[in-house]
Structures are given as structure tokens and as C-alpha cells.
Amino acid sequence: MTALLASLLSIFGVSMTQPDTASITNTHENVSIAAQPSEADLDVWAANGTRVVVNTRSMQETAGLSFDMRAAVESRGMRYVEMPIGGPHGADPQHTIDLAALLADNDGPVVMHCRSGMRAAHLYGAHLISTDSRVADPFDTMSWTGPQSGDMLRALTPPASED
């Protein structure tokens, strides 16, 4: 339905460019952090040009949803990526390395989510720290006002390479 509305509005020169839904908590550059999206949120994100959805919930959490997240994202033309944090997966710094590659290869909006946005924000924060030595406080840089865990951020930050 939202895609139809966006298409109709575009006929009149009106653009819906932000993946702005109730689940979006904040946006930094082309990355939005979100709480668990509904299928209606996915419709809005797709209509607004989101290219990639990164799910940081554990596989067990995702399996407990009332809909198939991967199928719902992909059926709307977006790429679905799982980078689970928590549960048996812990906080893997490889996700931060993988996120850097994903963002470097993508030129459109990306939405990262978990249940509340906290894990997604920490993964993105670890990305900011590992890719820009000027970032002292990634939460301030991305305007994240939600819960902040230095331990989680450190666990997700890959060791500095010694070049």
C-alpha cells in the first residue's frame, strides 16, 4: 500500500525519501537504526529506497516473529543480511568488518535493526570507531540517545590492524 502511495505521489513530484517509520530511532548519513520493524515498516522502507536491511537479532529471536523476516524483506526488493548479536552468538567483531564491506559496496539507504535498536546502534558504533580514528564517541556522532554499553562496543570493535 505504501509503495502505491509513493508511486502516486511521485507522479505529482512529491518524493518520500526517508525510511521514516515509528520503528526508526535515528539516522546517520545513509544508515538508519531501528527497533523491530513490522511488515508495514518494511513497506515504507522499500518505498523510500532502502536497499539493505541488517538484522542484528539472534536467529532464535527472529524465528519467533509472526512473519518470515528474510522473505518479507526480499519480497519488497531489499537485500536481507543477518549479523546476529546476543544469545549463543555473543558480540562478534567480524560483524563490524562485514558491515564495513557492506556499507562500502552499497550506495543507498541501509536500515539496521534489532528488538529496540540497541544492538544495531552498537554494531554501527563499532563500525564508526573502526573506520574513522577521529570518532571518539560513536553514540554522539550518530546521535544515539538509547542505552549505551562500553563493554558491547568494545566486544564488537575489531582489533586495530598494525599496518
Buried (B, 14 or more C-beta within 10 A) or exposed (E): EBBEBBEEEEEEEEEBEBBBBEBBBBBBEBBBBBBBBBBEBBBBBBBBBBBBBBBBBBEEBBEEBEEEBBEBBEEBEBBBBBBBBBEEBEBBBEBBBBBBEBBEEBEEBBBBBBBBBBBBBBBBBBBBBBEEEEBEEBBEBBEBEBEBBEEBBEBBBBEEEEE
